[in-house]
Amino acid sequence: MGETHELLPLPPEGVGLNNPEVGRYVACEGLAPAETHGRWTESETVRLRFRLPFRPEGGVVLRLESLGYVARGLVAEQRVELSVNGHRM
């Protein structure tokens, strides 16, 4: 995974993880290569690293959209734990 300082700052409109240019803005660990609909996880842990263009006074809103894969008899549930800079949210 690339170093955070090598990444371009996130654009104000954000960037989708299935965008062919995502590697310029987000360092992804634990995700499969991008597909048109999104990305699959490849491990129990996914790490995303990115840079902001500036440090906003009021904080940051991070919007993640995800769908869990649930299959009757195989996968009953999916759980998500979110940590930011090592702090569990």
Sequence and secondary structure as in RCSB ss.txt:
>XXXX:A:sequence
MGETHELLPLPPEGVGLNNPEVGRYVACEGLAPAETHGRWTESETVRLRFRLPFRPEGGVVLRLESLGYVARGLV
AEQRVELSVNGHRM
>XXXX:A:secstr
   GGGS B  TT   TTSTTGGGTEEEESB   BTTB  B SS  EEEEB SS  TT            BTTTB
       EETTEE 
